[in-house]
Structures are given as structure tokens and as C-alpha cells.
Amino acid sequence: MLSKKIIIPVFIFLFLFTGLFLARNDAAMAASNPSEGSRSTEAVQLQETLNTQGYWCGAVDGILNSESYQSVVSFQIKANLVADGIVGLRIRQALGLSTVTSSTPAITPESTAVAEPASLPTSASVTKPVSKPAPTVSRGSSSDYQGKRVITMVATGYDGCYECNKPYYGQPSYIGLPLRRGIVAVDPKVIPMGTRLYVEGYGEAIAADQGNAIKGNRIDLFFDSHQQGLSWGIKTVKVTIL
């Protein structure tokens, strides 16, 4: 009888102690790993910095969305970083952000496509910075890239018309960059998305798009008009990985 009186209080104490420990552990994990769509001071700092540097990612509300993802990828490509949308140590250093605080959660196209704000900000509440012109693609020459990996590929041309882009007409490139000269479509198994290239006879480019017919050593070059794409035709070219 005495042993029962001792065991029951001990059991109750252990039960309460375990519940308190698990609750505090869950709270700590939630604080250190903000979920996609949550508000955080780090997300606000990231959005302010991207907007200031000309990579517009929408209203500074601390909520990471598809615009934030596209802005991060654009900055990574411009800074010669891996274009994966993850705000890690290297991109924080490149943006001049503090590297002491917990890392900002990775932004992916899949996660940003799920949750959208209930209402969009009006033009009166958001002031967009003056848009910058698209970067000029350097024409260069193959001699400027000696010592780099070179792939022989069959190159075709396309533009932003319906015929070239159906059923994705009107949409940006695969990684979210606007279609313009310098954007090329490749097989990601051959050349990863976000890779900077030099295409013989075309100039510098970014592997930012994909196509159903672009498999293996095929590359599709974006041109400003349909006629320019037709004039290019089909050529075998050397593609240098930068």
C-alpha cells in the first residue's frame, strides 16, 4: 500500500515534466525555423535590401512569396551564385545582411504557389523604385573563355510569340526570369538551371528555360523577334560553361 502511494505521485511528476519539456522544445523549434509565409524581421530586412538594390519583390510585409523567390534568383544569377532561391550565408554576405541571426527560410516556386495574400496592395500603398533596363548581353568571343568546359550543341531560336511558347504563352522563363535576349532553354540534365554560358555566334546567356523538345545536347536561344529566330535556323555551336 505504501509503495502505491509513492509510485503514483512520482508517475504524475514525470508525466508533467515530460509535457513541459516537449512544449518548450516545440516552441524553440518554431522560433528558430519560421515557416513559409510567416512574418519575420529577417524577411523584412531581405525584402527591403532587394528592393533597394533594384530587385523588386513587392511590398515589404515580411511575407516571402513568388516575387521574393524571383528576386532572390535574379540576384543570385547576377552575383554568380547558385540560382536555387535559398538565402544562405553567401547571398547574405553579397547583400550585406547580418549573418549572425537565424537563416531566412528557403523560397521555392512550389511553396510560394500555394499561399497568396487575401488582397493585393493598391498602387497608393506601394511605391515601386525606378525600373532598371535589362542587362546588356555581352557578345564577346570564344577566346575570352579559354580553359572553360565546352559542349558542342545543336542550337535553334525562339521568341516570345504564342507559336513558340504554347501552352505557356505569356509566362516567364522556367526559373521565373522575364523572357529576353540572353535567356536560353536547355536540358537541366546536361546544363543546370541558372548556369551562365557563352554561346558561339550568340553571346553570353543564362540557362533559365526548358522545353519539351530540348533534350540532350540541344539549346534554344531567345531572340527579340520571330524573324530573328527563323533567320538563325539550326546551327551546331560550341557552348562554354562560365
SVG drawing of the C-alpha trace seen along z (x, -y; Angstrom):
<svg xmlns="http://www.w3.org/2000/svg" viewBox="-9 -56 52 58">
<polyline fill="none" stroke="black" stroke-width="0.4" points="0.0,0.0 2.8,-2.3 4.6,-1.6 1.5,-2.5 1.3,-5.9 4.9,-6.6 4.7,-5.4 1.5,-7.4 2.9,-10.9 6.2,-10.0 4.4,-9.0 2.3,-12.2 5.5,-14.3 7.3,-12.6 4.3,-13.0 4.0,-16.8 7.8,-17.2 7.8,-15.4 4.9,-17.5 6.6,-20.8 9.9,-19.8 8.2,-18.8 6.1,-22.1 9.3,-24.2 11.2,-22.3 8.4,-22.8 8.3,-26.5 12.0,-26.8 11.9,-24.9 9.1,-27.1 11.0,-30.3 14.2,-29.2 12.6,-27.9 10.0,-30.4 7.6,-28.7 7.0,-29.9 4.5,-32.8 5.3,-33.7 6.3,-37.3 9.8,-37.8 12.3,-40.7 14.8,-38.8 12.3,-38.5 11.5,-42.3 15.3,-43.0 15.7,-40.8 12.8,-42.4 14.0,-46.0 17.5,-45.2 16.3,-43.5 14.0,-46.4 16.7,-49.0 19.2,-47.2 16.6,-47.1 15.4,-43.5 11.7,-44.3 10.0,-41.7 6.7,-43.5 5.5,-45.2 7.8,-45.0 5.5,-42.9 7.7,-40.2 5.9,-37.5 8.1,-35.6 6.2,-34.9 6.8,-34.1 8.0,-37.7 10.6,-37.2 11.8,-34.0 12.2,-35.5 14.1,-38.5 16.5,-36.2 17.1,-34.0 17.8,-37.2 20.3,-38.5 22.0,-35.1 22.5,-34.9 23.8,-38.5 26.2,-37.7 27.4,-34.5 25.9,-32.4 23.9,-29.1 20.4,-30.1 18.4,-28.0 16.4,-30.6 17.9,-29.8 19.0,-32.7 22.2,-31.2 25.5,-32.6 26.9,-33.5 23.9,-35.5 23.6,-37.2 27.2,-38.4 26.7,-39.5 23.6,-41.5 25.3,-43.0 22.9,-41.4 23.7,-40.3 25.0,-36.7 24.5,-36.3 20.7,-35.8 19.0,-32.6 18.8,-32.0 15.9,-33.1 13.8,-30.1 14.4,-28.8 12.0,-30.1 10.8,-27.7 8.4,-28.1 6.3,-25.2 5.8,-26.7 5.1,-30.2 2.4,-29.0 0.3,-27.6 -0.3,-30.6 -1.3,-34.0 -2.3,-37.1 -6.1,-37.7 -5.8,-41.1 -3.2,-42.7 -1.7,-46.1 -3.0,-49.1 -0.7,-51.3 -1.3,-54.0 0.2,-51.9 3.3,-50.6 5.9,-52.8 8.0,-50.9 11.6,-52.0 12.5,-53.2 12.9,-50.1 16.4,-49.4 17.0,-48.4 17.6,-44.7 21.3,-43.9 23.1,-44.0 24.3,-40.6 28.0,-40.7 28.8,-39.3 32.4,-38.7 34.5,-36.0 35.3,-32.4 39.0,-33.4 37.8,-35.2 36.8,-31.9 39.8,-29.7 40.2,-26.9 36.4,-26.6 34.3,-23.5 32.9,-23.5 30.0,-21.4 29.1,-21.0 25.3,-21.6 22.6,-21.9 21.1,-25.4 17.7,-26.7 15.9,-30.0 12.6,-31.1 10.9,-34.3 8.0,-35.3 5.2,-34.6 2.3,-32.2 3.6,-29.7 7.0,-29.4 5.6,-29.2 2.3,-27.4 0.9,-26.2 3.0,-28.6 2.5,-31.8 2.7,-34.9 4.6,-33.3 8.2,-34.0 11.1,-31.5 11.2,-28.3 13.1,-29.8 10.9,-33.0 13.1,-35.4 11.4,-37.5 12.0,-36.3 14.6,-38.5 17.7,-38.0 20.2,-36.1 17.7,-33.6 18.2,-30.1 16.4,-26.8 18.5,-23.7 18.1,-20.1 18.7,-20.5 20.3,-17.0 23.0,-18.5 23.3,-22.1 21.7,-23.0 19.2,-25.9 20.9,-29.2 24.2,-28.4 25.9,-31.2 27.0,-30.4 28.8,-31.7 27.2,-30.6 29.2,-30.8 27.7,-33.3 25.1,-34.4 27.0,-35.7 26.6,-35.4 23.4,-33.8 21.7,-32.2 20.2,-28.7 16.8,-29.8 14.2,-27.9 13.2,-24.4 11.3,-22.9 9.6,-19.6 11.8,-19.2 15.0,-20.4 16.6,-17.2 20.3,-16.2 22.8,-18.4 20.1,-20.8 19.9,-24.5 17.1,-27.0 18.2,-30.7 15.7,-33.5 15.6,-36.3 13.7,-39.6 11.5,-38.7 10.2,-35.5 12.0,-36.5 15.4,-36.6 14.8,-33.1 13.9,-31.9 17.0,-33.6 19.2,-31.8 17.8,-28.4 19.6,-25.3 23.3,-25.5 25.9,-23.4 27.7,-25.6 30.2,-25.4 28.7,-26.3 31.1,-27.4 30.2,-26.9 31.2,-30.0"/>
</svg>
